[in-house]
Amino acid sequence: MAHESGDFKIPLAVIEYPPLDLYTDPADKKKMGEGIPYERARLYNLPETEM
């Protein structure tokens, strides 16, 4: 809407997508482009108590 009205310009948009499948090992998933290395992606699968 801001773009259409021309009232102001948005300099930056931060878009964050939550991990949706924390059960499957990242190495078993289809690789999409560069992405996050498997070792780092596995950290998202850990329960908070193991971090």
ChimeraX attribute file (.defattr): number of C-alpha atoms within 10 A of each C-alpha:
attribute: neighborCount
match mode: 1-to-1
recipient: residues
	/A:1	7
	/A:2	9
	/A:3	9
	/A:4	8
	/A:5	8
	/A:6	8
	/A:7	8
	/A:8	10
	/A:9	10
	/A:10	7
	/A:11	5
	/A:12	6
	/A:13	6
	/A:14	4
	/A:15	6
	/A:16	6
	/A:17	5
	/A:18	7
	/A:19	9
	/A:20	6
	/A:21	11
	/A:22	14
	/A:23	8
	/A:24	10
	/A:25	13
	/A:26	20
	/A:27	12
	/A:28	8
	/A:29	10
	/A:30	7
	/A:31	12
	/A:32	7
	/A:33	6
	/A:34	6
	/A:35	8
	/A:36	12
	/A:37	11
	/A:38	14
	/A:39	11
	/A:40	10
	/A:41	16
	/A:42	15
	/A:43	14
	/A:44	15
	/A:45	15
	/A:46	12
	/A:47	9
	/A:48	8
	/A:49	5
	/A:50	6
	/A:51	7
